[in-house]
Amino acid sequence: MAPQRVKTKRMTRGLDQIYADLRSDKHLAQYKNLKPAEDLPGLGQFYCVECAKWFEGEHSLVQHRKGKPHRRRYGLFFSVLQPDAQTFADSSRLRALKDEPYTQKEAEAATGLRTDNSSRKPSALTNLEEKAASMELETGRRP
């Protein structure tokens, strides 16, 4: 049996690209300008940023936004962009989006190609542990 090949026919945009689209209008405009409008559904007028999909008309875009797959994806991105918002089910996709996507420099440093002197931001769990340790030192007892 031959090894499975990666199918690129219906390949969607990656999480890091969608993350950049939501953060920057310039990034989204560059992506939209790459594709000729004649080749896109609805001549490129109806685009869902969170799902990275083009639609034929306004009605199909509105129906898509009411659907469960869009609400699930939008909820995940919305909770990442606004941390105080109520989050949906904790899935692997949400956990991947909580942190900023890794840069090429960080990827090369992980493989040993370069030295990286900067460190990633400490996680919230480490901050809580440090806070608990400082309270323990101040009061002399555990919280």
N, C-alpha and C positions, 0 to 999 in steps of 0.2 A: 504494500500500500504506500502510495507516495505521501510525502509530508504535506500538511495543509499549507496553502499559500494565503497570504493576506489579501483579502478582497478589497480593492480600492474603487470599485464601480460606484458604490453608494456610501462612500466614506464621508462621515460628518466631521465637523470641526472639533478639534480637541478641547479639553476642559481649559487648558491654559489660554487658548485663543479666544474662547467665549468669555473667560475671565477678563482678558484684555479689552474685548469689545464692550463689556459692561462698564469698565472703568474709564474708557477713553472713546469719545465720539470720533476722534481722528482715526483711530485704529479701525473702527467699524466702517468709516467712509472709505478708507483705503481698500478694504476687502470688497466692498460693494462696487467700487470703480474697476476692480480687476476683471469682473465678469461682464460681458456684453449683455445689455438688457434684452436683446432679441432672443437670446438663448434661454432666458430664465422664465419660469412660469409667471404669468400675469405681467410680463415685461418688466420684472424686477421691482414692482411697486409694493408688494406685500411680503414682508420679511419678519420672521419671529427671531429676535436676537437670542433669547435664552435657549431655544432649541436649534438654532442655526438652520432654519428651513425656509424655503420660498413657497408661496402659495399663489393659486390662480386668481383669486379674487378676495374682496374684503369679507364676503360671507364665509368663505372657507377659513380665513384667518381668525375671524371672530369665533367660529365653531371650534377651531383648534385651541384657542385660548381658554375656552370653557371646559375642555377635555382634561381627563385625569393625567395623561403624560406631561402636558404642559404645566399644569398646576404643580405637579410633583417637582419638575425641574425648576420652575420659577420659584417655588418655595425654598428649594435648596440654595439657589443663587441669592434670593432675597435675604435669607437668614445669614448668609456669609457677608453680604454687603452691609447689612444692618444687624449687628450682633445682638441688639436688645430685642429684636423681633422674636416672636415665638417660633421655635423650630419644628420641623416635621420629623418623621421617623429618622433615627440616626442610621444612615446607611454608609457604605464604603465611599460612595460618591460625595456625600456630605463631608465625611472625614477628610477626603482628599482636597476638598475646597476650603476647609477651614484655614489652612496655611496658604501663603502665596505660592504659586508654582515655582519650582526650582529653576534657576537660571542655568545657562550653558556653563558659566564659570564654576558654579557649584557642582555640576555634574562632572566636569573635568577634574576638579579637586578631589572628588570622591573616588575616581579611578586612579588617582596618583599622577595625573599629567601635570598638574600645577599645584602650587601651595596656596592655600586660602587662609589668610590671616584673620578674616572676619568670621564671626560665628552667626548662626541663625538666632532669631529671637527666642528667648527661653519660653517654654510652654507655660500655660496657666497652672498646670499641676505643680511645676517646680516653684512657681511663685507662691502657691498656697503652702507648700512644704516649708519654704523659707519663712513665711509669715507665722506659721505654727511654731517653728523653732524659736523665732524671736519672742513670741508671746510666752513660750516656756521659760526662756531665760529671764524675762522681765518679772513674771509672776512666781516663778519657781515651781509651777505645777503645769500639768498638761491640760489643754483646753477640753 
